[in-house]
Amino acid sequence: TPAGAQAPDPPRRPDLVGPRPGVPMTGRSDEVRRTCIDVAVTFVAAQPGGARRVLARHRRLPDGTCGGCVGAAAPWPCTAATVARLAARSAEPGS
C-alpha cells in the first residue's frame, strides 16, 4: 500500500462449526457437538495406536475422575476418553 494509506480489511472468514475460544462444547447444539465428536473420532482412529495412546493417559482413577485431564477434576470418561473409546470401537472388524 502507498505510504499513509490504510491496508484493506482482510476478507471475512465464514463461521466455523468447530471449536471457538470462549464457547464451551456443552453450550452448543447437539448437532454441533455430534459433528465435533465425529471429526475427533475419525482423527484418533486414523492415528497409529491413537485410541490406545489416548486411553493410556485418560484412564479412570479410583475416585472416578480422569487421570489425564489437568486443571479441574473431570469425571471419567472425559471427552478425550469417550472419543478414544468410540475410535477403538470404529476400528473393530465389522463396525
C-alpha atoms as a printed R data frame, in Angstrom:
   type eleno elety resid chain resno       x       y      z
1  ATOM     1    CA   THR     A     1   0.000   0.000  0.000
2  ATOM     2    CA   PRO     A     2   1.226   3.559 -0.623
3  ATOM     3    CA   ALA     A     3   2.703   5.410  2.349
4  ATOM     4    CA   GLY     A     4  -0.028   6.694  4.628
5  ATOM     5    CA   ALA     A     5  -2.766   4.558  3.052
6  ATOM     6    CA   GLN     A     6  -4.604   2.023  5.155
7  ATOM     7    CA   ALA     A     7  -4.356  -1.622  4.238
8  ATOM     8    CA   PRO     A     8  -7.676  -3.124  3.148
9  ATOM     9    CA   ASP     A     9  -9.577  -5.211  5.676
10 ATOM    10    CA   PRO     A    10  -8.888  -8.923  5.339
11 ATOM    11    CA   PRO     A    11 -11.718 -10.990  3.853
12 ATOM    12    CA   ARG     A    12 -14.250 -12.235  6.407
13 ATOM    13    CA   ARG     A    13 -13.879 -15.834  7.378
14 ATOM    14    CA   PRO     A    14 -17.050 -17.913  7.239
15 ATOM    15    CA   ASP     A    15 -18.432 -19.056 10.571
16 ATOM    16    CA   LEU     A    16 -16.854 -22.327 11.545
17 ATOM    17    CA   VAL     A    17 -18.674 -25.268 13.084
18 ATOM    18    CA   GLY     A    18 -15.659 -26.325 15.130
19 ATOM    19    CA   PRO     A    19 -14.332 -25.075 18.444
20 ATOM    20    CA   ARG     A    20 -14.399 -21.354 19.139
21 ATOM    21    CA   PRO     A    21 -12.495 -19.761 22.012
22 ATOM    22    CA   GLY     A    22 -14.735 -18.944 24.937
23 ATOM    23    CA   VAL     A    23 -17.667 -21.118 23.804
24 ATOM    24    CA   PRO     A    24 -17.664 -24.392 25.738
25 ATOM    25    CA   MET     A    25 -18.691 -27.532 23.874
26 ATOM    26    CA   THR     A    26 -21.503 -28.122 26.368
27 ATOM    27    CA   GLY     A    27 -23.104 -24.820 25.359
28 ATOM    28    CA   ARG     A    28 -23.509 -25.827 21.726
29 ATOM    29    CA   SER     A    29 -26.323 -27.602 19.953
30 ATOM    30    CA   ASP     A    30 -26.439 -31.398 19.885
31 ATOM    31    CA   GLU     A    31 -25.801 -31.320 16.133
32 ATOM    32    CA   VAL     A    32 -22.605 -29.258 16.508
33 ATOM    33    CA   ARG     A    33 -21.367 -31.408 19.406
34 ATOM    34    CA   ARG     A    34 -22.044 -34.557 17.388
35 ATOM    35    CA   THR     A    35 -20.159 -33.162 14.392
36 ATOM    36    CA   CYS     A    36 -17.136 -32.209 16.507
37 ATOM    37    CA   ILE     A    37 -17.061 -35.611 18.208
38 ATOM    38    CA   ASP     A    38 -17.361 -37.415 14.855
39 ATOM    39    CA   VAL     A    39 -14.403 -35.443 13.465
40 ATOM    40    CA   ALA     A    40 -12.346 -36.175 16.587
41 ATOM    41    CA   VAL     A    41 -13.198 -39.902 16.460
42 ATOM    42    CA   THR     A    42 -12.167 -40.084 12.805
43 ATOM    43    CA   PHE     A    43  -8.896 -38.284 13.585
44 ATOM    44    CA   VAL     A    44  -7.992 -40.508 16.558
45 ATOM    45    CA   ALA     A    45  -8.941 -43.681 14.669
46 ATOM    46    CA   ALA     A    46  -6.635 -42.667 11.794
47 ATOM    47    CA   GLN     A    47  -3.585 -42.349 14.065
48 ATOM    48    CA   PRO     A    48  -1.468 -45.475 14.559
49 ATOM    49    CA   GLY     A    49  -2.335 -46.631 18.081
50 ATOM    50    CA   GLY     A    50  -4.276 -43.406 18.612
51 ATOM    51    CA   ALA     A    51  -7.112 -44.770 20.729
52 ATOM    52    CA   ARG     A    52  -4.751 -46.905 22.810
53 ATOM    53    CA   ARG     A    53  -2.427 -43.959 23.488
54 ATOM    54    CA   VAL     A    54  -5.261 -41.614 24.489
55 ATOM    55    CA   LEU     A    55  -6.774 -44.237 26.792
56 ATOM    56    CA   ALA     A    56  -3.381 -44.925 28.390
57 ATOM    57    CA   ARG     A    57  -3.296 -41.312 29.533
58 ATOM    58    CA   HIS     A    58  -7.017 -40.680 30.122
59 ATOM    59    CA   ARG     A    59  -7.758 -43.529 32.499
60 ATOM    60    CA   ARG     A    60 -10.210 -43.757 35.370
61 ATOM    61    CA   LEU     A    61  -8.788 -43.040 38.805
62 ATOM    62    CA   PRO     A    62 -10.204 -44.682 41.946
63 ATOM    63    CA   ASP     A    63 -12.157 -41.516 42.789
64 ATOM    64    CA   GLY     A    64 -13.965 -41.657 39.416
65 ATOM    65    CA   THR     A    65 -12.087 -38.783 37.803
66 ATOM    66    CA   CYS     A    66  -9.802 -38.779 34.765
67 ATOM    67    CA   GLY     A    67  -6.077 -39.168 35.371
68 ATOM    68    CA   GLY     A    68  -5.165 -37.415 32.127
69 ATOM    69    CA   CYS     A    69  -7.195 -34.233 32.385
70 ATOM    70    CA   VAL     A    70  -5.344 -31.349 34.001
71 ATOM    71    CA   GLY     A    71  -6.842 -28.467 35.911
72 ATOM    72    CA   ALA     A    72 -10.224 -29.124 37.443
73 ATOM    73    CA   ALA     A    73 -11.044 -32.775 38.050
74 ATOM    74    CA   ALA     A    74 -13.007 -34.169 35.118
75 ATOM    75    CA   PRO     A    75 -15.367 -37.084 35.641
76 ATOM    76    CA   TRP     A    76 -14.384 -40.218 33.751
77 ATOM    77    CA   PRO     A    77 -14.975 -40.933 30.963
78 ATOM    78    CA   CYS     A    78 -13.848 -37.469 29.938
79 ATOM    79    CA   THR     A    79 -14.367 -36.232 26.387
80 ATOM    80    CA   ALA     A    80 -10.934 -37.481 25.298
81 ATOM    81    CA   ALA     A    81 -11.609 -40.971 26.686
82 ATOM    82    CA   THR     A    82 -15.053 -41.035 25.076
83 ATOM    83    CA   VAL     A    83 -13.563 -40.089 21.696
84 ATOM    84    CA   ALA     A    84 -10.849 -42.745 22.067
85 ATOM    85    CA   ARG     A    85 -13.356 -45.431 23.055
86 ATOM    86    CA   LEU     A    86 -15.512 -44.595 20.032
87 ATOM    87    CA   ALA     A    87 -12.409 -44.602 17.802
88 ATOM    88    CA   ALA     A    88 -11.369 -48.006 19.128
89 ATOM    89    CA   ARG     A    89 -14.879 -49.343 18.540
90 ATOM    90    CA   SER     A    90 -14.924 -47.944 14.978
91 ATOM    91    CA   ALA     A    91 -11.644 -49.743 14.225
92 ATOM    92    CA   GLU     A    92 -13.037 -53.142 15.252
93 ATOM    93    CA   PRO     A    93 -13.790 -55.546 12.399
94 ATOM    94    CA   GLY     A    94 -17.444 -55.440 11.407
95 ATOM    95    CA   SER     A    95 -18.115 -51.988 12.809
